[in-house]
Amino acid sequence: MPHLAFDIGFCAQLSKLQGTVKQGVFDAWEKFERLTLDQLFKDQGLKLEALKQAKDPQIRTIRIAQGTRGVVLAPDRGDTFVLLRVMPHDKAIDWAIKQKASINAVTRAVEIRDIEMLDELTPAYERIAPAPDQRLFSKVSDGDLTALGIDETTLRQARVLTSKEQLTVFAPYFPQDQREVLEYLAEGFTVEEVWRDLVSLNLPTASADPVDTTDYATAIGHTRTRIALITASDELRDILDKPFTAWRVFLHPSQHKVAYRASYSGPAQVTGGPGTGKTVVALHRVRHLLTFLRDGERILLTTYTNALVAALRSGLAALVEDEELRDRVDITTVDALASRVVSTSRRPLRGGEEETRWEQAALATGFTGTAQFLAQEYKHVVLAQNLRSPEEYEVADRRGRGNRLPAADRPLVWSTVQEFSDRLAADGLRTYLGTCAEAADLLEAKGPLYRHIVVDEAQDLHPAQWRLLRAAVPPRPDDLFIAGDPHQRIYDSKVSLKALGIKVAGRSTKMRKNYRSTHEILSWSTALLVGRPIAQLEDDDRNETLLGYRSALHGSGPAVHAAASEKAELVALVAQIRTWTEAGVSPGEIGVSARFNKNCAKAIERLTAAGIPAAQLRSDASEDAPTVRVGTMHSFKGLEFRCVAVIGAHDAALPYPGAVTPADVDRLQHEADLMAERCLLFVACTRARDGLYVSWSGGPSPFLVEAGAA
């Protein structure tokens, strides 16, 4: 019986397809499941047509909807077809006739390449190429390239390349697996590293039999990273209706290996840049752990903000359909967990209340320094090191603090910290981090609450929060699973997991492939951080860089706009969102982000007045609501949208002076604060999948200027 499988390139289009087109895809799949091969080729509704002038006769098209065709791989042997793309009629034909299918002799997987474009590019670049020893891959032998899965055709094309820029030109047309091998080599990874981290993960079960390059039925089964065979109509409907579901099908082997490893001997960590699938891996890990949970045991899935909690709850619901099983997972912020453990009626401090409270404490003790110094000393030294007495504080290591504090001054600082804490308790108030420290003490005395804890966006958690999590789960195999990205640290929390009893050495994995943003958006956003080393969560003295991060998607680059005034900037925002919606983007797929709430309010007001539905981002907002979501850059953390507009990116907002410690107060903190502001802009920009628009009035942010974006 015939089957219609789905290529990851088609799944990348899902969010852009209209409902009638999705229904057409579903109807086509049903015909493949219902009809015989002979009936398929004769079906006048499907019109499985061969193409004149096609580079590969196995590439055909089918009718999806009025004016829309699907491009399919229709192998000469076997009964499994693959839907590669869905496009308007003429574009589908034009794309299809340029493609050529093959089977890789190393990975045994199906590959698709734009052979017409590659055949046009190669002679042109060959004519201008320098001597062979000056070319991009001159230090990698033909034998090594072949062993990594580079076939004879790609080898000839790769040998003409001189620079990474030229590779970028060729990349969209190469077979995907071979393209990734070349990109990693171009970034300086060794042949051995590329084999270990990339090629070996794509290999099927070892076989001594030679590869049959005509057996597409077997090869399709070996292409599990890019081709999914759907056998149930409910599963296909789920994927078409909720594109997130496609992640269940297309976990990359490197992701699957981490998420579904039978067991870790202790805490495990996965890191990676934005869009590399860390959150998806974390959700899959929860799904895996649920299958081994014993009676009475529970799992905590936790993160930093309420908006992220809502996204995790929605993601887990899409992944784990059994509601009774899902109910054994608590999904909450670390701060909410602390409040539940402490069970206190004391109100947490709001906004600028903390600074006022420090000023009052300093006045009471006679401390003449700034409230800012006290707040940071309390956060980064006292709470971070869990100091409980003046004696502990007097000998504490203040490494990382950029101002000298004479030993003679420490008793007064401690007295002021104690005054601050006593006054809060007397007035029924508390800090969030103080509550975490208190909750950790309670759990250390009473015992843990969970069998497993999975942490998402771990990079922003404070040591006090980590101590709480450590106390909430017993030290056992599979106790903590941690997902985070140091490049997206937007809150200043310096952490040594090892010092907190969380040792991930030997159980840490880095994800390098971006599945969310296009290559163009990722490259543009990465320029904001290039050359800026980011401290890792681990303790191995290495610098975490963006080296080797790659996007699986290609599209248009970001657009920037310099407005004459704030009013003009909002007018331009309305025009940009209209451009997106007129191109078929739903308002619910659009996000607008700004540094401040006041800019968000103005954006909502202007969009609403223009007849565009817009609302403040809420933690309980429906994922499918047809409304433009508007929120601060902080609130956008961990979320994603098809299109994102970042507004108000001017020089007085990024960096925001109020968020940056003056250098004369604390030089190291000043540098850390500037990096946090830079990361904030990076995070906002990398929320975009297909379209990114950045605007400002007045002078642009120096971060944009330094990156060559303004």
Helices and strands as residue ranges (DSSP letters): E 3-7, H 8-11, G 14-16, H 19-34, H 37-42, E 59-65, E 68-73, E 80-88, H 89-96, E 99-103, E 110-114, H 115-128, G 132-134, H 142-147, H 152-158, H 164-170, G 171-173, H 176-186, H 191-194, I 195-199, G 200-202, H 216-222, E 227-228, H 233-241, G 243-245, H 246-249, H 253-259, E 268-272, H 278-290, E 299-303, H 306-319, H 323-326, E 329-333, H 334-342, E 347-348, H 353-365, H 371-377, I 378-383, H 390-394, G 407-409, H 410-426, E 429-430, H 432-446, E 452-455, G 458-460, H 463-472, E 480-484, G 486-488, G 498-500, E 508-511, E 513-518, H 519-526, E 534-535, E 543-544, E 550-553, E 559-563, H 566-582, G 587-589, E 590-594, H 597-609, E 614-616, E 628-632, E 641-646, G 657-659, H 667-685, E 688-697, H 702-706
